[in-house]
Amino acid sequence: MKVGITTTVPVEILFAAGLSPLDLNNLFITSPSPASHLDLAERAGFPHSTCAWIKGIYSVTMKERIQTVVAVVGGDCSNTVALAEVLEKRGIEVIPFQYPYDRDPARLQGEMETLITRFSTSWKEIEKARIRLDRIRAKLSELDRLTYEENKVTGYENHLFLVSSSDFGGDSDKFESRLDSFLAMAKGRSPMREQVRLGYLGVPPIFSDIYDRMEQLGARVVFNEVQRQFSMPFETTDLVERYLLYTYPYGTDARVADITKEASVRGLDGLIHYTQTFCHRQISDIIFREEIDLPMLTLEGDRPGEVDARTFFRIETFVEMLQSGRGSALC
Ligand code: SF4
């Protein structure tokens, strides 16, 4: 049985229950025509001023006839609360899940127990799923290392594999086999030699070609902040602790600490902060700019498609300034 998820949840629970988790964001953006999903949602009454990801999630859920959705109503997106209500009115079973803002372990464990009860599984089965998925997570960390240390993986390839680890494509065996083939191929490549090393912050891009456009300009993304978090690159084997270390749901401080550390490890020259039109997370830009000591370019995207001319021009100027060592005067 396929179960939709509105963002990263403890997927070990779903796999332990023999279910196939499907990240509805991935389903939306990899569909043949993501823009058509927005039209469908707007015809259903979603305002133009609703984030494209929310409208996309609504449409793919309806089109793919997903019967059950785990909706993250705390720690991800405030719009999901209203979206969940609409889905319920359409006859879809919605199971709410929340990351506690105060990072309280007992509350997070309680949320996980609710999923365990609903999906009729057990901690024993979850431990087996954890061990299985951890093997894949370790390979994703290797892919990430090949990106920034050996310089053999493009920013887009890094993005694609890490972002897909929110649901492992619904089939962890197929995912692992694809990942194994990719790693074998990438290890045989010659190192890439771009002039500028970038970090990408924020929600995954709605632009289909942003990584390619940056690479055309001689800049490569060697750190995908949120996508890397989806892959849970943490040492712990304790599942509650793992989902407490996950930075994305709990405020900006943990994200700033993670970005600062990884920027140093990966030798970043600058940061691209991608924000989504109509998203409350745009406000985090204030804190990133105040607390991260690296040149930063903030971009905004609305509907799915290629990078528009104005955005490309801004990226080009940013990269040129970094190349000429004038990055700190930005942006
Ligand atoms: S981009 Fe922002 S508004 Fe849109 S779904 Fe994600 S968190 Fe919500």
Boltz pocket constraint, residues with backbone or C-beta under 6 A from the ligand:
constraints:
  - pocket:
      binder: B
      contacts: [[A, 51], [A, 52], [A, 53], [A, 54], [A, 76], [A, 77], [A, 78], [A, 79], [A, 203], [A, 276], [A, 277], [A, 278], [A, 279], [A, 280], [A, 281]]
      max_distance: 6.0
